[in-house]
Amino acid sequence: MTSKTHLQIKRPRGCGILAMASVTLVWMAWLVDDWRRDFTTNTAATDPAAEHPDQRPLRVDRLAEQVAEAVREWAEQRPRWKVEQQEDTEGGIRIHLTRRTRIFRFTDDIHVTIRREPDSGETTLTVHSQSRVGKGDLGQNPRNIRDLVRGVRERM
C-alpha cells in the first residue's frame, strides 16, 4: 500500500510539471510575432518602411519640447517604465527610458530622439529599444516601440 500511495503522489507532480511546461510554451508562442526575428534579435528601432504604423517614426506638428513632455508623462504613468535621463542636443532632445519585464525583471533600454525638421516644421520622434540580456527578445522590443509611439500619438 505504501508503494501504491507513493506512485499516486508522483503522477500528479509529473502532470503538473507537464502542464506548466505546456502553458509556458503556449505563452511564448503567443508572444512571438516574427519567428525569424524574435529568437535571434534583441533590438528594434522605428523604421519608415515598417509594416505596423506604430513602428514607424512619429511625425507631429508640435514643438520638440511638447513631444518630450508627452513621452515623459506617458512613461511615468506606466508600470515598469522609468524615465532615466533627458538631454538637449544640438539637433533636438534625447530621452533614455527603461522598462522591466513582468516576470523575470529583465531591463530594456529605450532611447527616444526628438528632432524638429527645419524644412517641414514637423517634429519627428524615433525610438530604439534594446534588451540588456539575452540573444532574442520574444518580440518585446518591437512591442516597447509600438506601445510608446501609440501612447505619444494619443497624447498629441
C-alpha positions, 0 to 999 in steps of 0.5 A: 500500500505504501508503494501504491500511495507513493506512485499516486503522489508522483503522477500528479507532480509529473502532470503538473510539471507537464502542464506548466511546461505546456502553458509556458510554451503556449505563452511564448508562442503567443508572444512571438510575432516574427519567428525569424526575428524574435529568437535571434534579435534583441533590438528594434528601432522605428523604421519608415518602411515598417509594416505596423504604423506604430513602428514607424517614426512619429511625425507631429506638428508640435514643438520638440519640447511638447513631444518630450513632455508627452513621452515623459508623462506617458512613461511615468504613468506606466508600470515598469517604465522609468524615465532615466535621463533627458538631454538637449542636443544640438539637433533636438532632445534625447530621452533614455527610458527603461522598462522591466519585464513582468516576470523575470525583471529583465531591463530594456533600454529605450532611447527616444530622439526628438528632432524638429525638421527645419524644412517641414516644421514637423517634429519627428520622434524615433525610438530604439529599444534594446534588451540588456540580456539575452540573444532574442527578445520574444518580440518585446522590443518591437512591442516597447516601440509600438506601445510608446509611439501609440501612447505619444500619438494619443497624447498629441 
